[in-house]
């Protein structure tokens, strides 16, 4: 799998984030600090809805 980190990673080393890997049907998610601990896999459509929900919420919360 080709894992990538968010461009919004925080911290000096950018290691306080999650990583994702994409396939045709699913998105795999793992902790960037402990990648060997396991992954969560969700359908692409569910992940897209999750991201859109975060975007909507962040627009509401920010002044």
C-alpha positions, 0 to 999 in steps of 0.5 A, a space after each residue: 500500500 502507498 501510505 501518505 500523511 496529511 499535509 496538516 500534520 502537527 508537531 516538529 516532526 509531523 508525526 502526530 497524524 494519521 496516514 491513509 492509503 487508497 484502493 479502488 473501493 476502500 480507504 485504509 487509515 492508520 496511526 502514523 506513530 504506530 503503523 504496525 498496530 493495525 489499520 481501519 478500512 472503510 468504503 471510499 464513499 463513507 470516507 468521502 462523507 466523513 471528510 465532507 462532514 469535517 469540512 462543514 463542521 470546521 466552517 461552522 466553528 471558525 469565526 
